[in-house]
Amino acid sequence: MTVVGEIEIGENVVFQGPVRGNITVRGDHQVILTHTSSVHGNISGKAAIIGCQVEGDIEAERVILTEGASVRGDIRYSTLAMAEGARVDGTLTMVIPNVVAEHPAEPDPAKELGIDLGANARVEVTRDEGAEGTNVSTIRPAVRTA
């Protein structure tokens, strides 16, 4: 039996047969593809354990390619483990996730740069998300109004 269609699930899932379509696993769950499965589609989720042939891209924080896994597509990951015998025909891209504290302290950008602006000086910091999920800060003097 072949599973055909877009699969979106919010729990751990194990596939032991062929899948034709994208697999999206929501939340802190993982997808496991055993050596008896195969996928023609993209895979995304928190964690992906691959033991089969995949024709498509994989995007997950943690990717494990077991012996005999074969991926024909790009892989975006934070942590990657590859067993001997696993193959990838595509681009491997390590992505460092943004880690934000619950109540981050407001940094003093001038002090971080070793600049003494004086007691009454004010700066304005603009933070934007840059390429690949990185944070970009722009620091400029604050406009004073009278």
Secondary structure, DSSP 8 states (H G I E B T S, - for coil): --EES-EEESS-EEE-SEEES-EEE-TT-EEEE-TT-EEES-EEEEEEEE-SEEES-EEEEEEEE-TT-EEES-EEEEEEEE-TT-EEES-EEE-------SS-----HHHHTT----TT--EEEEEEE-GGG-EEEEEEE-----
